[in-house]
């Protein structure tokens, strides 16, 4: 194919030449500046020429071929020579079906094959999210690796209550409280999976004891009204980032959403006519919540004057190019950064949910109403907030004796 002049004067030859205009439009839509778009187009033009000299098309851009190209590029160029740099170009080619999907890591032996089956069980049978399933695999993997080495097929014929108990005794004391608790919970789920699949003849989940931790022994730590005002005041409403951060904090504080639920909000989830918002929660649960007027106002300010123009349908986007959806970690980091600016120390997003529950309860709501607001699956989860209902707890306090025998 002859060399042709592409967008911004970048000359293309090879299999990517007909795609240059579409790639340029894609990069611009992701929010890259014209100079950055030009840099990425030059990278794509180099990739196209390299493929042409080897007689390859875009369908040949597998992992090893990409790595081979980067080796070649590092010999001649001092910038844009990493897999991350190739990401926008490869992402565009995948989106239009011109190259293979990312190659999944192949299971490494019987252990990883079994863990892959366990993940499928969690996703399909237990309806957990992908991040939760990945966490379960991470916590269970040390147990799978502890299976006797002579069991090369991982048949689990030697797994019994003694082996499970021995693993817990050796492994858990080295972990923090939360990690140990989740390891025990994940192992219990894994043992149930083994029994359900017929891999073991006995349900060994009962061998894993309940973790020695009183769930409601502590108190939630809601923010005070002064702290809430300081947190909100740390966000600049005159800038696009500040408008986004205010909208995120409003969803966390006024709607009691979790980080993942805020990150998952889509434009079509907000019904401006009926004043409602659709929330996708844990276990594929979908709820319709009323949209308070003040939350609607900060969302409108962000959508009109802060949200970048992008094809993505999620509400909240990154502030710099490429404009992609925020993840749950980014949502929590927004709160943490605002708290540091306000001089409040380490505060993360879930404390805003605690604040929502405590303020609502102290305002006169019942525990059942708070449970509906937070969308708890069990009322027992909400019971801990009864300890923060200071107004009603005060009526239970007996007066201090002022007369009589005080001995």
Backbone torsions as a table, in degrees:
resi	resn	phi	psi	omega
1	UNK	NA	133.8	-179.5
2	UNK	-70.2	156.9	177.3
3	UNK	-71.4	135.2	178.5
4	UNK	-128.6	155.4	178.5
5	UNK	-84.3	119.4	-179.5
6	UNK	-95.3	-166.1	178.6
7	UNK	-59.2	146.9	178.3
8	UNK	58.7	22.7	176.8
9	UNK	77.8	6.8	178.2
10	UNK	-77.8	125.8	-176.7
11	UNK	-88.0	132.2	-177.9
12	UNK	-117.4	142.6	166.2
13	UNK	-144.4	151.2	-178.7
14	UNK	103.2	-169.9	-170.9
15	UNK	-67.5	-19.6	-178.6
16	UNK	-89.2	-6.3	-176.5
17	UNK	-57.3	-46.1	-179.7
18	UNK	-67.9	-14.0	-175.4
19	UNK	-99.8	-0.2	-172.2
20	UNK	-61.8	-43.4	-178.1
21	UNK	-64.6	-42.5	178.7
22	UNK	-64.5	-38.9	178.3
23	UNK	-64.8	-42.2	178.8
24	UNK	-61.0	-41.7	178.8
25	UNK	-65.3	-38.8	179.0
26	UNK	-63.6	-44.9	-179.7
27	UNK	-64.2	-40.0	177.9
28	UNK	-65.0	-39.3	179.6
29	UNK	-65.4	-28.5	178.0
30	UNK	-77.7	-3.6	174.1
31	UNK	96.1	8.1	179.5
32	UNK	-70.6	145.6	176.4
33	UNK	-69.8	159.9	178.7
34	UNK	-55.2	-37.4	179.5
35	UNK	-65.5	-41.8	179.3
36	UNK	-68.4	-37.7	176.0
37	UNK	-58.7	-42.6	180.0
38	UNK	-62.9	-42.3	178.5
39	UNK	-58.8	-44.5	-178.3
40	UNK	-70.4	-33.4	176.6
41	UNK	-66.0	-36.8	177.6
42	UNK	-67.1	-36.7	174.7
43	UNK	-63.1	-44.8	179.6
44	UNK	-64.0	-37.8	179.1
45	UNK	-65.5	-38.4	176.4
46	UNK	-64.7	-43.9	178.0
47	UNK	-60.2	-42.1	-178.8
48	UNK	-63.5	-43.6	178.7
49	UNK	-64.0	-39.9	-179.2
50	UNK	-63.6	-42.4	177.6
51	UNK	-64.0	-40.0	-178.7
52	UNK	-62.8	-42.9	-178.9
53	UNK	-65.2	-23.7	179.9
54	UNK	-100.0	3.9	178.5
55	UNK	67.0	32.3	-177.3
56	UNK	-110.7	153.0	173.3
57	UNK	-106.7	-179.8	-178.7
58	UNK	-65.8	-25.2	179.4
59	UNK	-67.5	-14.0	179.9
60	UNK	-90.7	3.6	-175.9
61	UNK	-79.3	63.5	174.7
62	UNK	-80.3	175.8	-179.4
63	UNK	-55.0	-50.5	179.6
64	UNK	-61.9	-36.8	179.3
65	UNK	-67.5	-40.3	177.1
66	UNK	-61.3	-43.8	-179.9
67	UNK	-63.4	-38.8	179.0
68	UNK	-64.5	-40.1	177.9
69	UNK	-63.6	-41.6	-178.6
70	UNK	-65.1	-35.1	175.5
71	UNK	-60.3	-44.0	178.9
72	UNK	-64.4	-41.4	-176.2
73	UNK	-66.8	-36.8	-178.7
74	UNK	-65.1	-21.7	178.5
75	UNK	-72.6	-26.4	-172.6
76	UNK	-114.1	-22.6	-173.0
77	UNK	-124.3	153.1	179.6
78	UNK	-111.2	12.3	178.7
79	UNK	-151.3	160.5	179.6
80	UNK	50.6	57.5	179.8
81	UNK	-128.4	29.1	179.3
82	UNK	-119.7	166.6	175.7
83	UNK	-62.5	-34.9	178.0
84	UNK	-62.8	-40.1	179.0
85	UNK	-64.2	-34.4	-179.9
86	UNK	-78.5	-10.3	-174.5
87	UNK	-52.3	-51.0	-178.9
88	UNK	-60.7	-40.8	-179.9
89	UNK	-67.2	-47.8	-179.7
90	UNK	-65.2	-36.8	178.6
91	UNK	-62.5	-40.1	177.9
92	UNK	-65.5	-43.7	-179.8
93	UNK	-62.8	-38.3	178.0
94	UNK	-67.9	-40.5	-176.0
95	UNK	-62.9	-34.8	-179.3
96	UNK	-93.9	7.2	174.7
97	UNK	76.0	25.3	-177.2
98	UNK	-97.6	-2.1	177.6
99	UNK	-151.4	162.0	-175.9
100	UNK	-64.6	156.0	173.6
101	UNK	-67.1	159.0	178.5
102	UNK	-54.9	138.2	-178.6
103	UNK	-78.0	127.0	177.0
104	UNK	-77.5	143.0	177.8
105	UNK	-62.4	129.1	-179.7
106	UNK	-73.9	141.1	177.3
107	UNK	-56.2	138.3	-177.9
108	UNK	-100.4	85.6	177.1
109	UNK	88.2	-177.8	-175.4
110	UNK	-63.8	-36.2	-177.8
111	UNK	-61.8	-48.7	-178.4
112	UNK	-69.5	-31.9	175.9
113	UNK	-63.5	-41.7	179.1
114	UNK	-66.8	-40.7	179.1
115	UNK	-66.1	-33.2	176.0
116	UNK	-64.7	-39.2	176.1
117	UNK	-66.1	-38.2	178.5
118	UNK	-63.8	-40.8	178.7
119	UNK	-63.4	-41.7	178.0
120	UNK	-62.2	-39.3	177.4
121	UNK	-61.6	-43.7	-179.6
122	UNK	-64.8	-42.4	-177.0
123	UNK	-70.9	-41.4	-173.3
124	UNK	-90.2	-49.2	-174.3
125	UNK	-82.9	-35.8	-176.1
126	UNK	-102.3	-8.3	175.4
127	UNK	58.1	35.7	175.1
128	UNK	-85.2	164.1	178.5
129	UNK	-80.0	164.6	-179.0
130	UNK	-60.9	-44.6	178.1
131	UNK	-60.3	-37.9	178.9
132	UNK	-67.2	-42.4	178.5
133	UNK	-61.6	-42.0	178.2
134	UNK	-62.9	-37.3	177.6
135	UNK	-65.8	-41.3	177.5
136	UNK	-59.4	-43.2	179.5
137	UNK	-62.7	-40.1	-179.5
138	UNK	-63.7	-38.9	-178.4
139	UNK	-76.7	-28.0	-177.5
140	UNK	-86.1	-25.8	-173.8
141	UNK	-53.6	-42.2	178.0
142	UNK	-58.5	-33.4	178.2
143	UNK	-69.4	-43.2	180.0
144	UNK	-61.7	-39.1	179.5
145	UNK	-71.3	-17.0	179.8
146	UNK	-84.2	-3.5	177.3
147	UNK	-62.7	138.9	-178.1
148	UNK	-48.8	136.4	-174.3
149	UNK	-61.6	-27.5	-177.4
150	UNK	-74.3	-9.0	177.6
151	UNK	-89.0	69.6	-172.3
152	UNK	-63.7	-30.4	179.4
153	UNK	-87.4	0.0	-178.7
154	UNK	52.7	51.8	-179.4
155	UNK	-79.9	-15.6	178.7
156	UNK	65.8	22.1	178.1
157	UNK	-66.6	-27.0	-179.0
158	UNK	-93.2	3.3	-178.4
159	UNK	-83.8	123.2	177.6
160	UNK	-142.1	-174.8	-177.5
161	UNK	-61.6	-35.0	-179.2
162	UNK	-65.1	-44.1	-179.8
163	UNK	-64.7	-42.5	180.0
164	UNK	-63.8	-47.2	-179.6
165	UNK	-63.5	-39.6	179.2
166	UNK	-63.0	-40.3	177.6
167	UNK	-62.1	-44.4	-178.9
168	UNK	-63.3	-41.1	-178.9
169	UNK	-65.3	-38.4	-178.2
170	UNK	-78.8	-37.1	-167.3
171	UNK	-91.7	-43.5	-171.2
172	UNK	-66.4	-37.6	-177.8
173	UNK	-59.9	-20.7	-179.3
174	UNK	-83.5	-6.7	-173.2
175	UNK	-102.1	159.3	171.7
176	UNK	-70.7	167.2	-174.5
177	UNK	-58.1	-50.3	-175.8
178	UNK	-66.8	-41.7	-179.4
179	UNK	-65.8	-41.5	178.1
180	UNK	-62.9	-41.2	178.8
181	UNK	-61.7	-45.0	-178.7
182	UNK	-71.9	-31.6	176.3
183	UNK	-63.5	-44.6	178.9
184	UNK	-63.3	-43.3	179.9
185	UNK	-64.2	-42.6	-179.7
186	UNK	-66.6	-40.4	179.2
187	UNK	-64.7	-38.5	177.7
188	UNK	-61.3	-42.6	178.2
189	UNK	-65.8	-39.3	-179.9
190	UNK	-65.2	-40.2	179.4
191	UNK	-67.6	-35.2	174.9
192	UNK	-64.6	-38.9	177.5
193	UNK	-61.6	-44.7	179.7
194	UNK	-59.9	-40.1	179.9
195	UNK	-69.9	-41.7	-179.5
196	UNK	-64.9	-32.1	-179.6
197	UNK	-84.9	-3.6	-178.9
198	UNK	75.6	16.9	-179.3
199	UNK	-77.3	-33.6	173.3
200	UNK	-121.5	152.3	-174.9
201	UNK	-86.7	-16.1	-176.1
202	UNK	-125.6	141.3	176.8
203	UNK	-76.2	102.7	-176.6
204	UNK	-86.9	2.9	179.7
205	UNK	-61.4	-29.3	-178.5
206	UNK	-69.5	-15.1	179.7
207	UNK	-72.9	-28.5	-178.5
208	UNK	-78.6	112.3	-175.9
209	UNK	-73.2	159.7	173.8
210	UNK	-64.0	138.9	-177.9
211	UNK	-67.6	134.5	-176.2
212	UNK	-74.7	79.4	-179.8
213	UNK	-152.3	124.1	179.1
214	UNK	-81.8	112.5	-170.1
215	UNK	-59.0	-41.7	-175.0
216	UNK	-104.4	24.3	-178.9
217	UNK	-73.3	-28.0	179.8
218	UNK	-93.8	-176.9	178.5
219	UNK	-117.3	140.1	169.8
220	UNK	-60.8	152.2	-178.2
221	UNK	-115.2	79.5	178.4
222	UNK	-71.4	157.2	175.1
223	UNK	-79.8	148.2	173.9
224	UNK	-76.7	166.7	179.0
225	UNK	-60.9	-36.1	178.5
226	UNK	-65.6	-42.0	179.1
227	UNK	-65.8	-38.7	178.7
228	UNK	-61.9	-45.4	179.9
229	UNK	-64.2	-37.8	178.2
230	UNK	-65.9	-38.6	179.3
231	UNK	-64.2	-45.1	179.6
232	UNK	-67.1	-39.2	-179.1
233	UNK	-67.5	-17.1	179.4
234	UNK	-79.5	-4.0	179.8
235	UNK	-105.6	128.7	-176.7
236	UNK	-85.4	108.4	-177.3
237	UNK	-73.0	-6.0	179.9
238	UNK	-86.4	-11.5	179.9
239	UNK	-111.3	159.4	-177.3
240	UNK	-65.7	-38.5	179.3
241	UNK	-66.9	-41.9	179.0
242	UNK	-63.5	-39.3	177.5
243	UNK	-63.6	-41.2	178.3
244	UNK	-64.0	-45.8	-177.4
245	UNK	-63.4	-39.0	177.4
246	UNK	-63.6	-39.9	179.4
247	UNK	-67.2	-40.2	177.9
248	UNK	-62.9	-47.3	-179.0
249	UNK	-63.8	-36.9	178.5
250	UNK	-63.3	-41.6	178.5
251	UNK	-65.0	-38.2	179.2
252	UNK	-71.0	-42.3	-171.3
253	UNK	-84.8	-40.9	-174.7
254	UNK	-91.6	-30.6	179.3
255	UNK	-98.8	-12.8	-180.0
256	UNK	69.4	30.4	-177.6
257	UNK	-77.6	155.9	170.9
258	UNK	-83.9	164.1	-179.1
259	UNK	-57.5	-46.9	-178.8
260	UNK	-63.1	-32.4	179.8
261	UNK	-71.5	-36.8	176.1
262	UNK	-65.8	-45.2	-179.3
263	UNK	-62.8	-29.6	-176.2
264	UNK	-86.1	-7.3	-178.8
265	UNK	-59.9	134.8	178.4
266	UNK	-117.1	158.9	-177.2
267	UNK	-58.2	-38.2	-178.5
268	UNK	-75.5	-7.8	177.4
269	UNK	-76.0	-17.3	-177.8
270	UNK	-97.7	118.8	177.2
271	UNK	-101.2	101.0	-175.3
272	UNK	-72.4	-24.2	-179.1
273	UNK	-75.3	-48.1	-178.5
274	UNK	-85.6	-12.6	-179.4
275	UNK	69.9	45.1	-179.7
276	UNK	-131.9	163.1	176.7
277	UNK	-136.9	134.2	179.5
278	UNK	-91.4	128.6	-175.8
279	UNK	-117.9	127.9	176.7
280	UNK	-99.3	111.2	-173.6
281	UNK	-107.6	-158.1	-177.8
282	UNK	-65.1	151.0	176.4
283	UNK	60.7	33.1	179.3
284	UNK	61.2	23.3	179.3
285	UNK	-79.0	138.8	178.8
286	UNK	-123.3	125.8	-179.9
287	UNK	-125.6	151.7	176.6
288	UNK	-109.4	117.1	-177.4
289	UNK	-113.4	149.3	173.3
290	UNK	-68.2	145.2	179.8
291	UNK	-101.5	105.2	179.4
292	UNK	-59.4	152.5	-175.8
293	UNK	-61.2	-41.8	-177.6
294	UNK	-67.2	-35.1	176.8
295	UNK	-68.1	-41.2	177.7
296	UNK	-60.5	-37.1	-178.8
297	UNK	-66.4	-44.2	-179.4
298	UNK	-71.9	-29.8	175.1
299	UNK	-66.9	-41.7	178.5
300	UNK	-63.3	-42.5	179.2
301	UNK	-60.5	-40.3	179.1
302	UNK	-69.9	-45.8	-176.5
303	UNK	-65.3	-33.9	-177.7
304	UNK	-85.4	-36.1	-170.0
305	UNK	-126.7	3.5	-178.1
306	UNK	-131.3	-29.7	-175.8
307	UNK	-78.1	128.2	177.6
308	UNK	-64.2	150.8	174.7
309	UNK	-73.1	115.3	-176.4
310	UNK	-150.4	157.9	-179.8
311	UNK	-76.6	-20.0	-178.3
312	UNK	-61.8	142.2	-177.0
313	UNK	-95.6	-2.2	177.3
314	UNK	-71.2	153.9	-177.7
315	UNK	-71.5	-47.8	-171.3
316	UNK	-104.0	126.3	-177.5
317	UNK	-120.3	162.2	173.4
318	UNK	-63.3	156.9	-174.6
319	UNK	-87.2	-16.4	179.3
320	UNK	-125.1	156.6	-178.9
321	UNK	-67.3	146.6	-1.8
322	UNK	-75.1	139.3	-176.8
323	UNK	-79.1	100.3	-178.6
324	UNK	-125.7	170.8	-176.6
325	UNK	-66.0	141.9	170.1
326	UNK	-68.5	147.2	171.3
327	UNK	-101.8	177.6	-174.3
328	UNK	-63.8	-34.3	178.3
329	UNK	-66.0	-40.6	179.0
330	UNK	-63.4	-37.2	178.3
331	UNK	-63.0	-45.2	178.7
332	UNK	-64.7	-36.8	179.7
333	UNK	-66.5	-30.3	175.9
334	UNK	-60.1	-44.8	178.8
335	UNK	-67.1	-42.1	-178.4
336	UNK	-62.9	-41.8	179.3
337	UNK	-66.7	-41.6	178.1
338	UNK	-63.0	-39.3	179.3
339	UNK	-64.6	-39.3	178.2
340	UNK	-66.0	-41.0	178.6
341	UNK	-63.7	-32.5	-179.2
342	UNK	-84.1	-2.0	-179.4
343	UNK	73.4	27.2	-177.5
344	UNK	-95.5	-2.3	-178.4
345	UNK	81.4	-152.6	-176.0
346	UNK	-83.4	108.8	175.9
347	UNK	-132.7	129.4	178.9
348	UNK	-115.7	171.2	-166.4
349	UNK	-60.5	-34.1	-173.4
350	UNK	-66.6	-22.1	177.2
351	UNK	-68.0	-24.4	175.3
352	UNK	-69.1	-34.5	175.9
353	UNK	-66.3	-41.4	174.7
354	UNK	-60.0	-40.0	-179.5
355	UNK	-63.5	-43.7	178.2
356	UNK	-56.8	-47.0	-178.0
357	UNK	-64.9	-44.8	-175.8
358	UNK	-68.2	-42.8	179.5
359	UNK	-63.9	-42.4	179.8
360	UNK	-63.4	-42.1	-179.8
361	UNK	-67.4	-43.6	-179.8
362	UNK	-67.9	-20.2	177.9
363	UNK	-80.9	-3.1	176.3
364	UNK	115.3	-1.5	179.0
365	UNK	-71.1	155.8	176.9
366	UNK	-86.2	164.5	176.8
367	UNK	-61.0	-35.4	178.9
368	UNK	-64.3	-40.2	178.8
369	UNK	-67.1	-38.6	177.4
370	UNK	-65.6	-39.0	178.2
371	UNK	-61.3	-38.6	177.0
372	UNK	-66.6	-40.5	-179.5
373	UNK	-63.2	-44.5	-178.1
374	UNK	-83.4	-8.4	179.9
375	UNK	59.3	44.4	175.9
376	UNK	-75.2	138.8	178.6
377	UNK	-71.7	-30.2	-178.3
378	UNK	-126.5	135.3	176.7
379	UNK	-60.4	-24.7	-179.2
380	UNK	-62.7	-28.8	179.1
381	UNK	-66.0	-31.8	-178.0
382	UNK	-82.9	-17.4	-172.3
383	UNK	-59.9	-28.5	-177.8
384	UNK	-61.1	-26.9	-177.8
385	UNK	-74.0	-11.6	175.7
386	UNK	-60.2	-27.4	-179.4
387	UNK	-70.7	-18.7	-177.9
388	UNK	-98.2	-0.4	180.0
389	UNK	-81.7	79.0	-171.5
390	UNK	-65.7	-34.9	-177.3
391	UNK	-64.2	-42.9	-179.0
392	UNK	-82.6	-30.4	175.0
393	UNK	-64.8	-31.1	-179.9
394	UNK	-62.8	-29.8	180.0
395	UNK	-72.3	-16.5	180.0
396	UNK	-88.8	-13.4	-176.7
397	UNK	-72.5	132.2	177.8
398	UNK	-82.4	145.0	180.0
399	UNK	-65.0	147.1	-179.6
400	UNK	-72.2	128.4	-177.6
401	UNK	-66.1	131.4	-179.5
402	UNK	-108.3	-14.4	-179.9
403	UNK	-132.6	172.1	176.1
404	UNK	92.7	-170.7	-178.2
405	UNK	-80.2	113.2	-176.9
406	UNK	-98.0	4.6	-177.2
407	UNK	-74.3	NA	NA
